[in-house]
Amino acid sequence: MELSNKAARLLTAIAIIGATLYPAAPALADQTRDDQWHLRYLDLTRAHRVTTGSGATVAVTDSGVFPHRDLAKNLKKGADTSSGTGGVSGQTDKVGHGTNMAGLIAGHGHNTGDGALGIAPAAALIPIKVTGARDNGLGLASGIEWATTTGADVINISATAPSSRPLSEAITAAVRADIVVVAGTGNKSENIRLAYPAALPEVLAVGAVDRDGKIAEFSVTGSKVGICAPGVDIVTTGLNNNYDRVDGTSAATAIVSGAAALVRAKFPDLSAEEVIHRLTATADDNGPPGRDDQCGFGVLNVVKALTADVPPLEGDATAPASASAAAPSVAGSATAAPDVKSDESNSVPVIAGAVGGIAALGVLLAFLVRRRRRPTA
């Protein structure tokens, strides 16, 4: 049993750390913004004329987030679920991965045009440290549960983890609470097939493309992929107010989470499923015609996601009808996930059931609060 727990901890930690490939030497602060090629690729200047994400909240379930100067205005009090005891604000990061992802989601830079800019620079960030030295293998599931009960609009999972019932149930609860859940497909150095939890039907699975909009050689492909985003040579925030260059589907996932925050800010009445639908329906087709196993519906187009007329999903009564042509359906439904055999010991379902009973009330309250408070951009 002890060996199994240690193996689970190691797998989770390696997956989160390894989901970003080849971190390079820190970029110089005075050229950071120029080096963020993905901002120009996505035409963020134009997108930010529509919204910068004010009013949206993104939970970063990762290695924690260092309070970088380019994140300070947006970084809120979070949690540390890696030890199973809660507490701590989540604003510690010994690895740097969570800080990398936070900068891509909601970095606001400093001075005038210096530092790292995120996709949704006015969105709030909730740092949730889900892996650590005493990680009990349930950190990610507990982190998602914590995010669900504390008002997140989007949950970013730039990581892969062993399949387990607690994790599947935590994601299902988040989706039922009207939260957009975004996860990376995984990198071929660690995964042969599409990674978990991106493989779950409720999750928007994200692959990576290079500067030319072509699928990155490391990006895992498969029928569940929903969308792609830049994930090669991406400059972002690092530890100790430094900057890093990263490659991986982790980076692409964070970029899509930022875009989801922009859509939630611009269209506060859209359900989480409709937000995903808007992102995939406006994506730019980049591979074989139509949906494919490389990038699903195509490459993220933030401007179109914020401005295009997109018909609502069939049967959705909450979204207004549009005059545009029919768009592809969402990548994944909001139905309950199938049962998954746990990789943990036999005691895990009992623990998860106790936690789930408490979390259920929180999920209901969070959903009601969300319906009352969602602001306009």
C-alpha positions in Angstrom: 0.0 0.0 0.0 2.8 2.4 0.9 4.5 1.6 -2.4 1.3 2.3 -4.3 0.8 5.7 -2.6 4.4 6.7 -3.3 4.0 5.6 -7.0 0.8 7.7 -7.3 2.6 10.7 -5.7 5.5 10.4 -8.1 3.3 10.0 -11.2 1.3 13.1 -10.3 4.4 15.2 -9.6 6.2 14.0 -12.7 3.1 14.7 -14.9 2.7 18.2 -13.6 6.4 19.0 -13.8 6.9 17.2 -17.1 3.9 18.7 -18.9 6.1 21.7 -19.9 9.0 20.5 -22.0 12.5 21.9 -22.1 12.2 25.1 -19.9 15.1 27.3 -21.2 17.1 30.1 -19.6 15.1 33.0 -18.3 14.2 35.6 -20.9 15.4 39.2 -20.3 12.7 41.4 -18.8 13.1 44.2 -21.3 12.4 41.9 -24.2 9.8 39.7 -22.6 6.7 41.3 -24.3 8.4 41.2 -27.7 9.3 37.5 -27.2 5.6 36.6 -26.5 4.9 35.8 -30.1 1.6 34.1 -29.3 0.1 37.5 -28.3 0.5 38.7 -31.9 -0.5 35.3 -33.3 -3.8 35.5 -31.4 -4.2 39.3 -32.1 -4.6 40.0 -28.4 -4.5 43.7 -28.8 -7.7 43.5 -30.8 -9.3 41.0 -28.4 -8.5 43.2 -25.4 -10.5 46.1 -26.9 -13.5 43.8 -26.3 -12.6 42.6 -22.8 -9.6 41.8 -20.7 -11.5 39.3 -18.5 -12.6 41.5 -15.6 -15.1 39.7 -13.4 -13.9 36.2 -14.4 -12.0 33.9 -12.1 -9.6 31.1 -13.1 -8.4 28.4 -10.7 -4.9 27.2 -11.4 -4.5 23.6 -10.1 -0.8 23.1 -10.2 2.4 23.4 -8.3 1.3 26.7 -6.6 1.9 30.2 -7.9 4.8 32.5 -6.9 3.5 36.1 -6.3 5.3 37.5 -9.4 5.2 41.2 -9.9 3.3 40.6 -13.2 0.6 38.6 -11.3 0.3 40.5 -8.0 -2.8 42.5 -8.9 -4.8 39.4 -9.9 -3.5 36.7 -7.5 -6.0 35.8 -4.8 -5.8 33.7 -1.7 -5.9 30.0 -2.7 -5.2 26.7 -1.0 -2.7 23.9 -0.7 -4.4 20.5 -1.1 -1.3 18.5 -1.8 -1.1 17.3 1.8 -4.8 16.8 2.3 -4.9 19.3 5.1 -5.8 22.5 3.3 -4.5 25.8 4.6 -1.8 27.9 3.1 -2.7 30.4 0.3 -1.3 28.5 -2.6 1.2 31.3 -3.3 4.3 29.2 -3.0 5.9 27.4 -5.9 9.1 25.4 -5.7 8.8 24.0 -9.2 7.8 27.1 -11.3 5.2 25.3 -13.4 2.2 26.8 -11.8 3.7 30.3 -12.0 4.4 29.7 -15.7 0.7 28.8 -16.3 -0.6 31.7 -14.2 1.4 34.2 -16.3 -0.1 32.8 -19.6 -3.6 33.0 -18.2 -3.7 36.4 -16.5 -0.3 38.1 -16.4 -0.7 41.9 -16.4 2.9 43.0 -16.9 4.4 46.0 -15.2 5.3 49.6 -16.0 4.2 50.3 -19.5 4.5 47.4 -21.8 7.1 45.5 -19.7 6.9 42.0 -18.5 4.6 39.1 -19.3 1.0 39.7 -20.6 -1.6 37.0 -20.2 -4.7 36.2 -22.3 -7.0 37.6 -19.7 -4.9 40.2 -17.8 -7.9 41.5 -15.7 -9.1 38.0 -14.6 -8.7 36.9 -11.0 -6.4 33.9 -10.3 -7.0 31.4 -7.6 -3.7 29.4 -7.0 -4.3 25.9 -5.8 -1.2 23.9 -4.9 -2.1 20.3 -5.7 1.3 18.6 -5.6 4.1 18.7 -3.0 6.5 16.7 -1.0 3.7 15.1 1.1 1.2 14.7 -1.8 -1.1 11.9 -0.9 -2.2 11.2 -4.5 -5.5 13.0 -4.0 -4.2 16.6 -4.3 -5.6 17.3 -7.7 -9.1 15.9 -7.0 -9.2 17.9 -3.7 -7.9 21.0 -5.5 -10.7 20.8 -8.1 -13.3 20.3 -5.3 -11.9 23.4 -3.5 -12.1 25.5 -6.7 -15.6 24.3 -7.3 -16.8 25.5 -3.9 -15.0 28.9 -4.0 -16.4 30.5 -7.1 -14.1 29.6 -10.0 -15.5 30.2 -13.5 -12.7 28.2 -15.2 -10.4 25.5 -13.9 -7.0 25.1 -15.6 -5.4 21.6 -15.4 -2.1 21.9 -17.2 -1.2 18.4 -16.0 -1.8 14.7 -16.4 -2.6 12.3 -13.6 -3.5 8.6 -13.0 -7.2 7.9 -13.6 -9.1 7.6 -10.4 -12.7 7.8 -9.2 -12.1 10.8 -6.9 -10.7 12.8 -9.8 -13.5 11.8 -12.2 -16.1 12.7 -9.6 -14.4 16.1 -8.8 -14.5 17.1 -12.4 -18.1 16.0 -12.9 -19.1 18.1 -9.8 -17.2 21.1 -11.3 -19.0 20.8 -14.6 -22.4 20.5 -12.8 -21.6 23.7 -11.0 -21.3 25.4 -14.4 -17.4 25.6 -14.5 -15.4 25.4 -17.7 -12.7 22.7 -17.1 -9.7 22.8 -19.5 -6.9 20.2 -19.6 -3.9 19.3 -21.8 -3.8 16.3 -24.1 -0.3 15.5 -22.8 3.2 15.4 -24.3 4.5 12.4 -26.2 7.5 12.2 -24.0 5.2 11.1 -21.1 2.0 9.9 -22.8 1.3 7.6 -25.7 -2.4 8.2 -25.7 -4.5 11.2 -24.8 -3.9 11.9 -21.2 -6.2 11.8 -18.2 -8.1 13.9 -17.1 -8.3 15.5 -20.6 -9.8 12.2 -21.9 -12.9 12.7 -19.7 -15.9 13.7 -21.8 -16.7 16.9 -19.8 -13.2 18.4 -20.2 -12.1 20.6 -23.1 -8.9 18.8 -24.3 -6.2 21.1 -25.6 -3.3 20.3 -28.0 -0.4 22.5 -29.0 0.7 24.2 -32.3 3.8 26.0 -33.3 4.4 29.5 -34.8 3.1 28.3 -38.2 -0.2 27.0 -36.7 0.9 23.4 -37.3 0.5 20.6 -34.7 3.5 20.5 -32.4 5.5 17.3 -32.7 5.2 16.6 -29.0 1.4 17.1 -28.8 -0.6 13.9 -28.2 -3.5 13.5 -30.7 -6.8 11.6 -30.6 -10.5 11.8 -31.2 -11.2 13.6 -27.9 -9.0 16.7 -28.8 -11.2 19.7 -28.9 -8.9 22.6 -29.8 -5.3 23.7 -30.1 -3.4 26.8 -29.1 0.2 28.0 -29.2 2.5 25.8 -27.2 6.0 26.2 -28.6 8.7 28.6 -27.3 6.2 30.4 -25.1 7.6 33.2 -22.8 5.9 33.6 -19.4 6.4 34.4 -15.8 8.8 32.3 -13.7 10.0 32.1 -10.1 11.6 35.1 -8.3 10.2 37.6 -10.8 12.1 36.0 -13.7 10.7 34.8 -17.0 10.9 31.4 -18.7 10.5 29.9 -22.1 8.4 26.8 -22.2 7.1 24.2 -24.6 4.2 21.8 -24.1 0.5 21.2 -24.1 0.5 22.7 -20.6 1.2 26.2 -22.1 -1.5 25.7 -24.7 -4.0 24.7 -22.0 -3.3 27.8 -20.0 -3.8 30.0 -23.1 -7.2 28.4 -23.8 -8.2 28.8 -20.1 -7.4 32.5 -20.5 -9.6 32.7 -23.6 -12.4 30.9 -21.7 -12.1 33.6 -19.0 -12.5 36.3 -21.7 -15.6 34.6 -23.1 -17.1 34.3 -19.6 -16.5 38.0 -19.0 -17.9 39.0 -22.3 -20.9 36.7 -22.2 -21.7 36.2 -18.5 -25.0 34.4 -19.2 -23.5 31.6 -21.3 -23.3 28.2 -19.6 -19.9 26.5 -19.3 -20.9 24.2 -22.1 -21.8 27.1 -24.3 -18.5 28.8 -23.6 -16.7 25.7 -24.8 -19.0 25.6 -27.8 -18.1 29.2 -28.7 -14.4 28.5 -28.4 -14.6 25.4 -30.7 -17.1 26.8 -33.1 -14.9 29.8 -33.9 -11.6 27.9 -34.1 -9.6 28.1 -37.3 -9.4 24.8 -39.2 -5.7 23.9 -39.6 -5.4 20.2 -40.5 -7.5 17.9 -42.6 -10.8 19.6 -43.4 -13.3 19.5 -40.6 -12.7 18.0 -37.2 -9.6 15.9 -36.9 -7.6 14.0 -34.3 -4.8 16.6 -34.3 -6.5 19.8 -33.2 -10.2 18.9 -33.0 -12.1 21.8 -34.4 -9.0 23.8 -35.1 -6.7 26.5 -33.6 -8.0 29.0 -31.0 -9.2 32.3 -32.5 -9.8 34.6 -29.6 -11.1 37.6 -31.6 -13.8 35.4 -33.3 -14.7 33.8 -30.0 -15.5 37.2 -28.6 -17.2 38.8 -31.6 -18.7 36.1 -33.9 -22.4 35.2 -34.1 -22.5 31.7 -32.9 -25.8 29.7 -32.8 -26.4 28.2 -29.4 -26.2 24.4 -28.8 -29.4 22.7 -29.8 -31.7 22.5 -26.8 -29.9 25.2 -24.8 -32.5 27.7 -23.7 -30.1 30.0 -21.9 -28.2 31.3 -24.9 -29.8 33.8 -27.4 -30.2 32.6 -31.0 -27.8 33.9 -33.7 -28.2 34.7 -37.4 -25.0 33.0 -38.4 -24.6 29.7 -40.1 -24.6 26.5 -38.0 -21.4 25.8 -36.1 -19.8 22.5 -34.9 -21.0 21.1 -31.6 -19.0 21.2 -28.4 -16.1 18.9 -27.8 -17.5 16.8 -25.0 -20.8 16.9 -23.1 -21.7 17.9 -19.6 -22.9 14.4 -18.8 -21.6 12.5 -15.8 -18.3 10.7 -16.3 -18.2 7.0 -16.4 -16.8 5.1 -13.4 -13.0 4.8 -13.5 -11.1 2.2 -11.5 -9.0 4.0 -8.9 -5.3 3.6 -8.8 -5.3 4.3 -5.1 -5.7 1.9 -2.2 -9.2 0.5 -1.4 -9.6 3.2 1.3 -9.7 6.0 -1.3 -13.4 5.7 -2.3 -14.4 5.9 1.3 -12.3 9.0 1.9 -13.6 10.5 -1.4 -17.2 9.7 -0.5 -16.9 11.6 2.8 -15.3 14.6 1.1 -17.8 14.4 -1.7 -20.7 14.6 0.7 -19.4 17.8 2.2 -18.4 19.2 -1.2 -21.9 18.6 -2.6 -23.5 21.3 -0.5 -20.7 23.7 -1.4 -21.2 23.0 -5.1 -24.9 23.8 -4.8 -24.1 27.1 -3.0 -21.4 28.0 -5.5 -23.8 27.4 -8.4 -26.5 29.6 -6.9 -24.0 32.3 -6.1 -22.6 32.2 -9.6 -26.0 32.6 -11.1 -26.6 35.7 -9.0 -23.2 37.4 -9.3 -22.0 36.9 -12.9 -21.1 40.5 -14.0 -20.9 42.0 -17.5 -17.5 42.8 -19.1 
